[in-house]
């Protein structure tokens, strides 16, 4: 088991499938990125941190950085965002296509 497997295994069983879906989506979108734990969160790295995700009490947080939140503001309408963070509520379907697009964009902007 790697760090992300352990992270997901330690979360509430009800949320694990959602975390796995986010992980699979990001892995597929940016296969060149390395998986690691950074800042206590699953992280995708290529010369620097590209995107993180984490389980919250009522949501999954996606952390692509402030530029991605600005770039995707229109598509993120209806989701709570803050500087560099996006909250995907646990009571809504995951917008996996949007997550993939944000991951790819973040990779293109930040990978070294």
LINVEN-V646690 format. One record per residue. N is the residue number from 1. RES is the residue in one letter. BURIAL is + if it has 16 or more other ideal C-beta (glycine too) atoms within 10 Angstrom, else -. Layout:
# LINVEN-V646690
n->{N | N}
res->{RES | RES}
burial->{BURIAL | BURIAL}
This chain:
# LINVEN-V646690
n->{1 | 2 | 3 | 4 | 5 | 6 | 7 | 8 | 9 | 10 | 11 | 12 | 13 | 14 | 15 | 16 | 17 | 18 | 19 | 20 | 21 | 22 | 23 | 24 | 25 | 26 | 27 | 28 | 29 | 30 | 31 | 32 | 33 | 34 | 35 | 36 | 37 | 38 | 39 | 40 | 41 | 42 | 43 | 44 | 45 | 46 | 47 | 48 | 49 | 50 | 51 | 52 | 53 | 54 | 55 | 56 | 57 | 58 | 59 | 60 | 61 | 62 | 63 | 64 | 65 | 66 | 67 | 68 | 69 | 70 | 71 | 72 | 73 | 74 | 75 | 76 | 77 | 78 | 79 | 80 | 81 | 82 | 83 | 84 | 85 | 86 | 87 | 88 | 89 | 90 | 91 | 92 | 93 | 94 | 95 | 96 | 97 | 98 | 99 | 100 | 101 | 102 | 103 | 104 | 105 | 106 | 107 | 108 | 109 | 110 | 111 | 112}
res->{X | X | X | X | X | X | X | X | X | X | X | X | X | X | X | X | X | X | X | X | X | X | X | X | X | X | X | X | X | X | X | X | X | X | X | X | X | X | X | X | X | X | X | X | X | X | X | X | X | X | X | X | X | X | X | X | X | X | X | X | X | X | X | X | X | X | X | X | X | X | X | X | X | X | X | X | X | X | X | X | X | X | X | X | X | X | X | X | X | X | X | X | X | X | X | X | X | X | X | X | X | X | X | X | X | X | X | X | X | X | X | X}
burial->{- | - | - | + | - | - | + | + | - | - | - | - | - | - | + | - | - | + | + | - | - | + | + | - | + | + | - | - | + | + | - | - | + | - | - | - | - | - | - | - | + | + | + | + | + | - | - | - | + | + | + | + | + | + | + | - | - | - | + | + | + | + | + | + | + | - | - | + | + | - | + | + | - | - | - | + | - | - | + | - | + | - | - | - | + | + | + | + | - | + | - | - | - | + | + | + | - | + | + | + | + | + | + | + | + | + | + | - | - | + | - | -}
